Amino acid sequence: MSLPDHGANPKIFTKALGVAYEEGSIDFSVNTNPLGMSNYANFTQSDLKEAISAYPEPHAEQLTAALARYLKVDKSRLLAGNGAAELIFHLAHIYQGKKVLLIEPAFSEYRDACEANGCEVESLVLEDPWKINIKQLEGRLAGVDLMFLCAPNNPTGTTYSMEEMSEILNCAKNHNTIVVIDEAFYDFQESRQTLIGDINQFQHLIILRSMTKMYGIAGVRLGYMIASPSLIQRVKNIQPPWSVNGLAQKIGQNLLEDSTLVNETASYIKTERLRMKTELEKMDFSVSDSVVNFYLLSEKDKRDLRPLMIFLIEHKIIPRHTYSFNGLNGRYLRLAVKTKDENNTLLSVLKKWREQPC
């Protein structure tokens, strides 16, 4: 059995690995908010019954209007979806058979969606510390119709400066390449770096967002895209009506009012991530320069980490493997920033690993 392409499935993962799952294990493969679900996602029994029993708006009109106000963009530039993954597959469908460039390592759904739609998929695989060389990118963009770039990146947690992003977009513009920037984890950054303010300037830019990660509503499935009205309309034309269910629409509108959770989470993540980085580097591990709620852990010689992965699982820690990420190939483990107590448990297990006789 091959290892699952996604985290947050610890029993499936351990079974595929051939290791017994220990009850009470802490799942460090989950990259949602460690502070828990937003209180704004709670419903009274009456509201819940109404959201479930009534037909939702076919194209999430009220949610779209609320997002437009929240983001300060025209609603013609917005489209809500059943998670960002649905929108990725719609984009791949629109560009079926076309040439697509993936900046990797990256979220596996880009490749899955493009290959499912018969795209000619090419990769620009970055090496640690995962920075883009503009001249190298320039040489890869000839004939490319669509490019996917995850920023902040999943799985590395690293990102690019606004100047670098502008360079990338200008380079793509010269080649008539549409650029999809996946900002699924942008609000875990304390700086909240985003390209939404440039959406009018760059007509070839598409921004993807997820609401499931920050607000702790992974089971609801809710995301959206921001782009030019013409690109939005192309995707809307193939999106089924009621793609976003009534409960998700209502929850989405409520969550936009929860600025407290976003600010508190971003501040907590920064403090706890930096603490973990310091402690892990004291143990002689290498840690990626993440700006979000997860990071990559590796040995300095970049050896395969399967032995460490199994050791962690046997000690009730579930990491995210990286065999499915192009360019990482099992030499890293992705670990979430969780509660302070859970992070301390991880540190104690890693200390045991280091104290083993050679």
C-alpha positions as CSV (number, residue, x, y, z in Angstrom):
1,M,0.0,0.0,0.0
2,S,1.4,3.4,-0.9
3,L,1.5,6.2,1.6
4,P,-1.4,8.7,1.5
5,D,-0.7,12.0,-0.3
6,H,-2.3,14.1,2.5
7,G,-1.9,14.4,6.2
8,A,-4.6,14.2,8.9
9,N,-5.2,10.5,8.2
10,P,-3.1,8.9,10.9
11,K,-4.6,5.5,11.0
12,I,-4.5,5.2,7.2
13,F,-0.9,6.5,7.2
14,T,0.4,4.1,9.9
15,K,-1.4,1.1,8.3
16,A,0.2,1.9,4.9
17,L,3.6,2.2,6.7
18,G,3.1,-1.1,8.5
19,V,3.4,0.4,11.9
20,A,0.8,0.0,14.7
21,Y,-1.3,3.1,15.5
22,E,-1.1,4.1,19.1
23,E,-4.3,5.5,20.7
24,G,-3.8,9.0,22.0
25,S,-1.2,9.9,19.4
26,I,-0.7,13.6,18.6
27,D,-1.2,14.3,14.9
28,F,1.5,16.7,13.8
29,S,0.5,16.2,10.2
30,V,-2.6,18.4,10.6
31,N,-2.0,22.0,9.5
32,T,-5.2,23.6,10.8
33,N,-5.3,26.1,13.6
34,P,-3.9,24.7,16.9
35,L,-6.1,27.1,18.9
36,G,-9.2,25.3,17.6
37,M,-12.3,26.2,15.7
38,S,-13.6,29.7,15.7
39,N,-16.5,30.4,18.0
40,Y,-18.2,32.1,15.0
41,A,-18.7,28.7,13.5
42,N,-21.1,27.7,16.3
43,F,-24.8,27.6,15.6
44,T,-28.0,27.4,17.6
45,Q,-30.1,24.3,16.9
46,S,-32.6,26.4,15.0
47,D,-30.0,28.1,12.8
48,L,-28.4,24.7,12.1
49,K,-31.8,23.2,11.1
50,E,-32.5,26.1,8.8
51,A,-29.1,26.0,7.1
52,I,-29.4,22.2,6.5
53,S,-33.1,22.1,5.4
54,A,-33.2,25.0,3.0
55,Y,-31.7,25.1,-0.5
56,P,-28.6,27.4,-0.5
57,E,-28.1,30.2,-2.9
58,P,-26.8,28.6,-6.2
59,H,-23.7,30.7,-6.4
60,A,-23.2,31.8,-2.8
61,E,-24.2,35.4,-3.6
62,Q,-24.4,36.7,0.0
63,L,-21.1,35.1,1.0
64,T,-19.5,36.5,-2.2
65,A,-20.8,40.0,-1.3
66,A,-19.5,39.7,2.3
67,L,-16.0,38.5,1.0
68,A,-16.0,41.5,-1.4
69,R,-16.5,43.9,1.5
70,Y,-14.0,42.1,3.7
71,L,-11.3,42.0,1.0
72,K,-12.1,45.4,-0.5
73,V,-12.4,44.0,-4.0
74,D,-15.3,44.0,-6.5
75,K,-17.5,41.0,-6.2
76,S,-17.1,40.3,-9.9
77,R,-13.5,39.3,-9.0
78,L,-14.6,36.7,-6.5
79,L,-15.8,33.1,-6.7
80,A,-16.5,30.8,-3.7
81,G,-15.8,27.1,-3.9
82,N,-16.2,23.8,-2.1
83,G,-12.7,24.2,-0.7
84,A,-9.7,25.6,-2.7
85,A,-9.2,22.1,-4.1
86,E,-12.4,22.3,-6.1
87,L,-11.3,25.5,-7.7
88,I,-7.9,24.0,-8.5
89,F,-9.6,21.2,-10.4
90,H,-11.9,23.7,-12.3
91,L,-8.8,25.7,-13.3
92,A,-7.1,22.6,-14.6
93,H,-10.2,21.7,-16.5
94,I,-10.3,25.1,-18.2
95,Y,-6.6,24.6,-19.2
96,Q,-7.0,20.9,-20.1
97,G,-4.4,19.8,-22.6
98,K,-2.4,23.0,-22.1
99,K,1.2,23.4,-20.8
100,V,1.3,23.9,-17.0
101,L,4.4,24.7,-14.9
102,L,4.4,23.7,-11.2
103,I,6.9,25.3,-8.8
104,E,7.7,22.4,-6.5
105,P,7.8,21.1,-3.9
106,A,4.1,21.9,-3.6
107,F,0.6,20.8,-2.7
108,S,-0.1,17.6,-4.6
109,E,-3.6,18.6,-5.8
110,Y,-2.0,20.9,-8.5
111,R,-0.4,17.9,-10.2
112,D,-3.4,15.6,-9.6
113,A,-5.8,18.1,-11.1
114,C,-3.7,18.9,-14.1
115,E,-2.9,15.3,-14.9
116,A,-6.5,14.4,-14.6
117,N,-7.3,17.0,-17.2
118,G,-4.6,15.9,-19.7
119,C,-2.4,18.9,-19.2
120,E,1.3,18.8,-20.2
121,V,2.8,19.2,-16.7
122,E,6.3,20.4,-16.2
123,S,8.1,21.1,-12.9
124,L,10.6,23.6,-11.7
125,V,11.9,21.8,-8.6
126,L,13.5,24.2,-6.0
127,E,16.3,23.1,-3.7
128,D,16.6,24.0,0.0
129,P,16.2,27.0,0.9
130,W,13.6,27.0,-1.9
131,K,14.2,30.3,-3.6
132,I,13.2,31.1,-7.2
133,N,15.9,32.1,-9.6
134,I,14.2,34.5,-12.0
135,K,16.6,33.8,-14.8
136,Q,15.9,30.1,-14.4
137,L,12.2,30.7,-14.3
138,E,12.4,32.9,-17.4
139,G,14.0,29.9,-19.3
140,R,11.1,27.6,-18.3
141,L,8.1,29.8,-19.2
142,A,8.1,29.6,-23.0
143,G,4.8,28.2,-24.1
144,V,3.5,27.8,-20.6
145,D,-0.2,28.7,-20.3
146,L,-0.7,28.3,-16.5
147,M,1.7,28.3,-13.5
148,F,1.0,27.2,-9.9
149,L,2.9,28.8,-7.1
150,C,2.2,28.2,-3.4
151,A,3.1,31.2,-1.2
152,P,3.5,30.7,1.7
153,N,4.6,27.3,0.5
154,N,3.1,24.0,1.5
155,P,5.2,22.0,2.6
156,T,8.2,24.2,3.4
157,G,6.4,27.1,5.1
158,T,8.7,29.5,3.3
159,T,7.6,32.4,1.2
160,Y,8.8,35.2,-1.1
161,S,9.1,39.0,-0.6
162,M,6.7,41.2,-2.4
163,E,9.5,42.4,-4.6
164,E,10.2,38.8,-5.6
165,M,6.5,38.1,-6.3
166,S,6.3,41.2,-8.5
167,E,9.3,40.0,-10.5
168,I,7.7,36.6,-10.9
169,L,4.5,38.1,-12.1
170,N,6.2,40.4,-14.5
171,C,8.2,37.6,-15.9
172,A,5.1,35.5,-16.4
173,K,3.3,38.5,-18.0
174,N,6.1,38.6,-20.7
175,H,5.2,35.0,-21.6
176,N,1.4,35.4,-21.4
177,T,1.3,32.9,-18.6
178,I,-1.6,32.9,-16.1
179,V,-0.2,32.6,-12.6
180,V,-2.1,30.9,-9.8
181,I,-0.8,32.0,-6.3
182,D,-2.1,29.7,-3.6
183,E,-2.4,31.8,-0.4
184,A,-4.1,29.1,1.6
185,F,-1.9,29.8,4.6
186,Y,-1.4,33.6,4.2
187,D,-3.3,34.6,7.4
188,F,-1.0,32.5,9.6
189,Q,1.8,35.0,8.8
190,E,1.9,37.9,11.3
191,S,2.8,40.2,8.3
192,R,-0.3,39.0,6.3
193,Q,1.7,39.4,3.1
194,T,-0.7,39.1,0.2
195,L,-1.0,40.0,-3.5
196,I,-4.7,41.0,-3.4
197,G,-3.8,44.7,-3.5
198,D,-2.2,44.0,-7.0
199,I,-5.2,42.1,-8.5
200,N,-6.2,45.1,-10.6
201,Q,-2.6,45.6,-11.9
202,F,-2.0,42.0,-12.9
203,Q,-4.8,40.7,-15.1
204,H,-3.0,37.3,-15.4
205,L,-3.1,36.7,-11.6
206,I,-5.3,34.3,-9.8
207,I,-5.3,34.1,-6.0
208,L,-6.6,31.1,-4.2
209,R,-7.6,31.2,-0.5
210,S,-8.8,28.6,2.0
211,M,-11.0,29.3,5.0
212,T,-10.6,25.8,6.5
213,K,-7.1,26.2,7.9
214,M,-7.2,29.3,10.0
215,Y,-10.8,28.9,11.3
216,G,-10.5,25.1,12.0
217,I,-13.4,24.1,9.8
218,A,-11.7,21.5,7.6
219,G,-14.8,19.3,7.4
220,V,-16.9,22.2,6.0
221,R,-14.9,22.7,2.8
222,L,-14.8,26.4,1.9
223,G,-12.4,28.4,-0.2
224,Y,-12.4,31.2,-2.8
225,M,-10.5,32.7,-5.7
226,I,-9.8,36.2,-6.7
227,A,-9.0,37.1,-10.3
228,S,-10.1,39.3,-13.2
229,P,-13.8,39.2,-14.0
230,S,-13.3,37.3,-17.2
231,L,-11.3,34.5,-15.5
232,I,-13.9,34.3,-12.7
233,Q,-16.6,34.0,-15.3
234,R,-14.8,31.2,-17.1
235,V,-14.6,29.1,-13.9
236,K,-18.1,30.1,-12.9
237,N,-19.4,28.7,-16.2
238,I,-18.3,25.2,-15.3
239,Q,-18.9,25.3,-11.6
240,P,-22.1,23.3,-10.6
241,P,-24.8,25.3,-8.8
242,W,-24.9,24.8,-5.0
243,S,-21.2,23.9,-5.1
244,V,-20.9,25.6,-1.7
245,N,-23.6,24.1,0.6
246,G,-25.9,26.3,2.8
247,L,-24.1,25.5,6.0
248,A,-20.7,26.5,4.6
249,Q,-22.1,29.7,3.1
250,K,-23.5,30.8,6.5
251,I,-20.4,29.8,8.4
252,G,-18.2,31.6,5.9
253,Q,-20.2,34.9,6.4
254,N,-19.9,34.6,10.2
255,L,-16.2,33.8,10.2
256,L,-15.3,37.0,8.4
257,E,-16.3,38.8,11.6
258,D,-13.7,36.9,13.7
259,S,-10.7,39.1,13.5
260,T,-9.7,38.2,17.1
261,L,-8.9,34.6,16.3
262,V,-6.8,35.5,13.2
263,N,-4.7,38.0,15.1
264,E,-4.2,35.9,18.2
265,T,-3.4,32.8,16.1
266,A,-0.8,34.6,13.9
267,S,0.9,36.0,17.0
268,Y,0.9,32.7,18.8
269,I,2.2,30.8,15.8
270,K,5.1,33.1,15.3
271,T,6.2,32.9,19.0
272,E,5.8,29.1,19.2
273,R,7.3,28.4,15.8
274,L,10.5,30.4,16.7
275,R,10.7,28.7,20.0
276,M,10.5,25.3,18.4
277,K,13.1,26.3,15.7
278,T,15.5,27.3,18.5
279,E,15.0,24.1,20.5
280,L,15.3,21.9,17.5
281,E,18.4,23.5,16.2
282,K,20.0,23.0,19.7
283,M,19.4,19.3,19.0
284,D,21.4,19.7,15.7
285,F,18.3,19.4,13.4
286,S,17.8,21.7,10.4
287,V,14.5,23.6,10.3
288,S,13.0,25.5,7.4
289,D,12.6,29.2,7.6
290,S,8.8,28.9,7.8
291,V,6.5,31.9,8.3
292,V,3.4,29.8,9.0
293,N,2.0,27.1,11.2
294,F,4.2,24.2,10.1
295,Y,7.9,23.7,9.2
296,L,10.2,21.1,7.7
297,L,12.6,19.2,9.9
298,S,15.7,17.4,8.5
299,E,19.1,16.1,9.4
300,K,22.0,18.3,8.2
301,D,23.2,15.5,5.8
302,K,19.7,15.3,4.4
303,R,19.4,11.5,4.9
304,D,16.2,9.6,4.5
305,L,14.1,10.1,7.6
306,R,12.0,6.9,7.5
307,P,13.7,5.6,10.7
308,L,12.9,8.8,12.6
309,M,9.4,8.8,11.2
310,I,8.8,5.3,12.6
311,F,10.4,6.2,15.9
312,L,8.0,9.2,16.3
313,I,5.0,7.1,15.4
314,E,6.0,4.5,18.0
315,H,6.2,7.3,20.5
316,K,2.7,8.6,19.7
317,I,3.8,11.4,17.4
318,I,2.3,11.4,13.8
319,P,4.5,13.4,11.4
320,R,3.7,14.3,7.8
321,H,5.9,12.3,5.4
322,T,7.4,14.0,2.4
323,Y,7.9,11.1,-0.1
324,S,5.0,12.5,-2.2
325,F,6.6,16.0,-2.5
326,N,8.7,16.4,-5.6
327,G,12.2,17.5,-4.4
328,L,11.9,16.4,-0.8
329,N,11.7,12.6,-1.3
330,G,11.5,11.6,2.4
331,R,14.5,13.6,3.5
332,Y,12.3,15.9,5.5
333,L,9.4,15.6,7.9
334,R,6.7,18.3,7.9
335,L,5.5,19.1,11.5
336,A,2.7,21.4,12.5
337,V,3.0,24.1,15.2
338,K,0.6,22.8,17.8
339,T,-0.2,23.8,21.4
340,K,2.8,24.4,23.7
341,D,2.2,21.2,25.7
342,E,2.0,19.2,22.4
343,N,5.1,20.8,21.1
344,N,6.9,20.0,24.3
345,T,5.9,16.4,23.9
346,L,7.5,16.4,20.4
347,L,10.7,17.9,21.8
348,S,10.9,15.3,24.5
349,V,10.5,12.4,22.0
350,L,13.1,14.0,19.7
351,K,15.5,14.3,22.6
352,K,15.0,10.5,23.2
353,W,15.9,9.9,19.6
354,R,19.1,12.0,19.9
355,E,20.1,10.1,23.1
356,Q,20.0,6.7,21.5
357,P,23.3,5.0,21.2
358,C,24.8,5.2,17.7
